[in-house]
């Protein structure tokens, strides 16, 4: 997706200084003994999911580097609003951090909250996964070019797709792709599901023609020979699937999108605290244990330092506004 420069302490110092200049960090120094007590890592999503698993691995490695326990707490509800709100409203002392996900660039457009990416101190993007365009192994379409051509030539509603609830990130992936092809957002009928697993089951059963979810979520069915990934909705191929082309490479149109997970604190986190955490996160992103954990689950490591993390969230917010408006999901 993005070529990431190797993080260094000098680069992170520059990043912290830049964040301070942008008003995302106060210039005041923090106590040199931070952290002196346990930390809490808030997760806006339920136990057992991808965000929870990633958060627990990051927290375990962060605990080793900081020398203090990092306790993971799941704060679920409100389609991610409750947990993201808890992160934003926590004391800005560095003892409560959290995992912010792509939904923070979506929820306020839907009228669910007033929170935006600007309400956080970004500390480091750790993961970004683009969806694949996946079909059943029995599908007549064996490459993305032929599927794209068939969709363009079809009557609206001929094809059906699934992957998540109506208005979820994987639904927006389909909407964005159709827009890029010059088609209406509902040209392919979206069949809502309770998540990727039931969507993949529906694909295999013939209830839908296409699923747009992450590679990690297609892995079981693809490994079993029951589904085929045709292309990735990313800007570049992933290390875990080097033979899978992007949409643009293989004649599927010019479109890319990703769901992502990053570590952040509440707004106005002290500069020295932010530097301590962001330095540790940069090291974790290259830690062999973290790399093996992410690769084994099909998650793409996509480290960005705090400044790049802030920029990415702002860009994602703008992209989501456009895509969600096309899907009729933006609430005044």
C-alpha positions in Angstrom: 0.0 0.0 0.0 2.6 2.5 1.0 6.4 2.3 1.1 7.4 2.9 4.7 10.7 4.4 5.6 12.6 2.6 8.4 11.7 4.5 11.6 14.5 6.1 13.6 14.6 8.1 16.8 15.8 11.1 14.9 12.8 10.8 12.5 10.4 10.4 15.4 11.9 13.4 17.2 11.2 15.4 14.0 7.7 13.9 13.9 7.0 15.0 17.5 8.3 18.5 16.7 6.1 18.7 13.6 3.0 17.5 15.6 3.8 20.2 18.2 4.0 22.9 15.5 0.6 21.6 14.1 -0.9 22.0 17.5 -1.4 18.3 17.9 1.0 18.1 20.8 1.8 20.8 23.5 5.4 21.9 23.7 5.7 21.4 27.4 8.0 18.6 28.5 6.7 15.7 30.6 8.1 13.9 33.6 11.2 11.9 32.8 9.9 8.9 34.8 7.0 8.2 32.5 5.5 5.6 32.7 5.5 5.0 36.5 2.3 2.9 36.7 0.2 0.6 34.5 -1.3 1.8 31.3 -4.7 1.0 29.7 -5.2 0.2 26.0 -8.8 0.7 25.0 -10.2 -1.3 22.1 -13.5 -0.1 20.5 -14.3 -3.6 19.2 -15.1 -6.9 20.8 -12.8 -9.6 22.1 -11.6 -12.2 19.6 -11.7 -9.9 16.5 -8.9 -8.7 14.4 -8.6 -5.3 16.2 -8.6 -7.0 19.6 -5.9 -9.5 18.5 -3.7 -6.8 17.1 -4.2 -4.6 20.2 -3.2 -7.4 22.5 0.0 -8.2 20.6 0.9 -4.5 20.5 0.2 -4.1 24.2 2.2 -7.2 25.2 5.3 -5.9 23.3 4.7 -2.3 24.6 4.6 -3.7 28.1 8.1 -5.2 27.6 9.5 -1.9 26.2 7.9 0.4 28.8 8.4 -1.8 31.9 4.8 -1.4 33.0 1.7 -3.5 32.5 -0.5 -2.5 29.6 -4.0 -3.7 30.3 -6.3 -4.2 27.3 -9.9 -3.2 27.9 -12.7 -3.7 25.3 -15.2 -0.8 25.2 -17.7 -1.8 22.7 -21.1 -0.5 21.5 -22.5 2.2 19.3 -20.8 0.8 16.1 -17.5 1.9 17.6 -18.6 5.2 19.1 -18.3 4.2 22.7 -14.8 3.0 22.6 -13.5 5.8 20.4 -15.2 8.3 22.7 -13.5 6.7 25.7 -10.1 7.2 24.1 -10.8 10.8 23.1 -12.1 11.8 26.6 -9.5 10.0 28.7 -7.1 12.1 30.8 -4.2 13.4 28.5 -1.5 11.9 30.8 -0.4 9.0 28.7 -1.8 6.3 30.9 -4.9 5.6 28.7 -4.3 5.0 25.0 -6.4 3.2 22.5 -6.7 1.6 19.1 -8.4 3.9 16.6 -9.8 2.3 13.5 -11.1 3.5 10.1 -14.6 4.0 11.6 -13.4 7.2 13.2 -13.3 8.6 9.7 -16.8 7.4 9.1 -19.0 7.8 12.2 -19.4 11.5 12.3 -20.4 11.6 8.6 -23.3 9.2 9.6 -24.3 11.5 12.5 -23.4 9.0 15.1 -20.8 11.2 16.9 -19.1 14.6 16.6 -15.7 12.9 17.0 -13.2 13.2 14.1 -9.6 12.2 13.7 -8.6 15.7 14.9 -9.7 14.7 18.4 -6.7 12.4 19.0 -3.0 12.5 19.3 -1.8 10.0 16.6 1.1 7.8 17.8 1.6 5.4 14.9 -0.4 3.5 12.3 0.3 -0.2 12.7 -1.9 -2.0 10.2 -3.8 -1.4 7.0 -5.7 -4.0 5.0 -7.3 -3.5 1.6 -10.2 -5.7 0.6 -9.9 -8.3 -2.1 -12.5 -8.9 -4.8 -13.3 -12.5 -4.2 -15.5 -15.0 -6.1 -16.5 -18.6 -5.6 -14.1 -21.2 -7.1 -17.0 -22.2 -9.3 -17.5 -18.7 -10.7 -17.2 -18.3 -14.5 -14.9 -15.3 -13.8 -11.3 -16.3 -13.4 -9.7 -12.8 -13.5 -10.7 -9.3 -12.5 -10.8 -7.9 -16.0 -13.5 -10.4 -17.2 -15.6 -9.8 -14.0 -15.2 -6.0 -14.4 -16.3 -6.2 -18.1 -19.3 -8.3 -17.1 -20.4 -5.9 -14.4 -20.1 -2.9 -16.7 -22.2 -4.7 -19.4 -24.8 -5.9 -16.9 -28.2 -4.5 -16.0 -28.4 -3.0 -12.4 -29.0 -5.6 -9.8 -27.7 -8.5 -12.0 -24.7 -9.1 -9.6 -24.9 -9.4 -5.8 -22.2 -8.7 -3.3 -21.7 -9.0 0.4 -19.1 -8.7 3.2 -20.6 -6.6 6.1 -23.6 -4.6 7.2 -25.1 -1.9 5.1 -22.8 1.1 5.2 -19.9 -0.8 6.7 -16.3 -0.4 5.4 -16.5 -3.3 3.0 -19.8 -2.1 1.6 -18.1 1.3 0.9 -15.3 -0.6 -0.8 -17.8 -1.9 -3.3 -19.5 1.6 -3.7 -16.1 3.3 -4.3 -15.1 0.6 -6.9 -18.4 1.0 -8.8 -18.0 4.8 -8.8 -14.5 4.4 -10.2 -16.0 2.3 -13.0 -18.5 5.1 -13.8 -21.4 3.1 -12.4 -24.1 3.9 -9.9 -23.4 2.9 -6.3 -26.2 0.4 -6.3 -25.4 -1.1 -9.7 -24.3 -4.3 -7.8 -26.9 -5.1 -5.1 -25.4 -5.2 -1.6 -26.6 -8.0 0.5 -26.0 -7.1 4.2 -24.4 -9.7 6.5 -23.3 -9.9 10.1 -19.7 -10.0 9.0 -17.2 -11.6 6.7 -17.7 -15.2 7.8 -21.4 -15.4 6.9 -20.7 -13.4 3.7 -18.1 -16.0 2.6 -20.6 -18.8 3.4 -23.2 -17.0 1.2 -20.6 -16.8 -1.6 -19.9 -20.5 -1.5 -23.6 -21.3 -1.4 -24.3 -19.2 -4.4 -26.3 -16.5 -2.7 -24.0 -13.7 -3.8 -21.5 -13.4 -6.7 -18.8 -11.3 -5.1 -17.4 -10.7 -1.6 -15.3 -7.6 -0.7 -13.4 -8.3 2.6 -9.8 -8.5 3.7 -7.5 -11.2 2.6 -7.3 -12.4 6.2 -11.0 -12.9 6.1 -11.0 -14.9 2.8 -8.0 -17.1 3.9 -9.9 -20.1 5.2 -12.1 -20.5 2.1 -9.3 -19.7 -0.3 -7.0 -22.2 1.3 -9.8 -24.8 1.1 -10.1 -24.2 -2.6 -13.6 -23.0 -2.4 -13.0 -19.3 -3.2 -10.6 -17.3 -5.3 -9.2 -13.8 -4.8 -9.2 -12.0 -8.2 -7.6 -8.7 -7.2 -6.7 -6.4 -4.3 -8.3 -2.9 -3.8 -4.9 -1.5 -2.8 -2.3 0.7 -4.2 0.3 -2.1 -4.3 0.5 -5.8 -3.8 1.0 -7.3 -0.3 3.9 -9.3 0.9 1.6 -12.1 2.0 0.0 -12.4 -1.5 2.7 -11.2 -3.9 0.9 -12.9 -6.9 -2.4 -11.2 -6.3 -2.6 -8.1 -8.6 -4.2 -4.8 -7.7 -7.4 -3.6 -9.5 -5.4 -1.1 -11.5 -2.7 -3.6 -12.5 -5.2 -6.2 -13.8 -7.8 -4.1 -15.6 -10.3 -3.7 -12.7 -10.3 0.1 -12.6 -8.5 2.8 -10.6 -9.6 2.5 -7.0 -8.0 1.7 -3.6 -9.2 1.7 0.0 -8.1 0.2 3.3 -9.3 -0.5 6.7 -6.7 0.4 9.3 -5.7 0.3 12.9 -3.4 2.8 14.8 -2.5 3.7 18.3 -3.6 7.1 19.6 -4.1 9.0 22.8 -6.5 11.8 23.6 -5.8 15.2 22.1 -3.0 17.3 23.7 -1.0 14.4 24.9 2.3 15.8 26.3 5.2 15.7 23.7 7.6 13.6 25.8 4.8 11.0 26.4 3.9 10.9 22.7 7.6 10.5 21.8 8.1 7.6 24.3 5.1 5.7 22.9 5.7 6.4 19.3 9.4 5.3 19.6 8.3 2.1 21.1 5.6 1.5 18.4 8.2 2.1 15.6 10.4 -0.6 17.2 7.4 -3.0 17.6 6.5 -2.6 13.9 9.9 -4.3 13.1 9.9 -6.7 16.0 10.1 -10.3 14.6 7.4 -11.5 17.0 5.0 -8.8 15.8 5.9 -9.5 12.1 5.3 -13.2 12.5 2.0 -12.7 14.4 0.7 -10.4 11.7 1.9 -12.4 8.7 0.5 -15.6 10.1 -3.0 -14.1 10.3 -2.9 -12.3 7.0 -2.7 -8.8 8.4 -0.7 -6.3 6.6 1.9 -4.3 8.6 1.7 -0.7 7.5 3.7 1.5 10.0 3.4 5.2 9.7 5.0 7.7 12.2 2.8 10.2 14.1 2.8 12.9 11.4 2.1 10.5 8.6 -0.5 8.8 10.7 -2.3 12.2 11.2 -2.1 12.9 7.5 -3.4 9.5 6.6 -6.4 9.8 8.9 -7.3 13.3 7.5 -7.1 11.9 4.0 -9.2 8.9 5.0 -11.8 11.2 6.4 -12.1 13.1 3.1 -12.3 9.9 1.1 -15.0 8.4 3.4 -17.1 11.6 3.1 -17.1 11.3 -0.7 -17.8 7.6 -0.8 -20.5 7.7 1.9 -22.2 10.6 0.2 -22.4 8.5 -2.9 -24.0 5.6 -0.9 -26.5 8.0 0.7 -25.1 7.5 4.2 -24.1 11.1 5.1 -26.3 12.7 7.6 -26.5 16.5 7.5 
